[in-house]
Amino acid sequence: MNYHQYYPVDIVNGPGTRCTLFVAGCIHECPGCYNKSTWRLNSGLPFTAEMEDRIIADLNDTRIKRQGLSLSGGDPLHPQNVPSILKLVQRVHAECRGKDIWVWTGYTLDELNSAQREVVELINVLVDGKFVQDLKDPALIWRGSSNQVVHRLR
């Protein structure tokens, strides 16, 4: 998996102070997407064990309390990203007690395959659906267009 940006302290992509990772790779290519640079799978930087360790350390850093981890992109649930994303969310569960996990994806909940559902079983909130420019609404919280759904799973 590749990633484009990692914010160790973020207050925009989800509630509270968070760590946010923007991964590479998206098949949806939604017209009007604000993050087109992340569409290509091979763009950005390799997601390494060191970067994964850094995210875990940042989530556990008591100097700046983080509520959780946000995963966006690109698409964290792109089939080629799922193995790395699954490993990361498993580690967050095991090593970062009390942290929530939010994931943004262009897939809808009912479109997910079994591997993608494994990830969803471990997260707290899934924001699903393609961005639709004609349904864009800047007043919406945590989503860009009114067709997208914020699923509070646990």
Order of alpha helices (4+ residues) and beta strands (2+ residues): beta-beta-beta-alpha-beta-alpha-beta-alpha-beta-beta
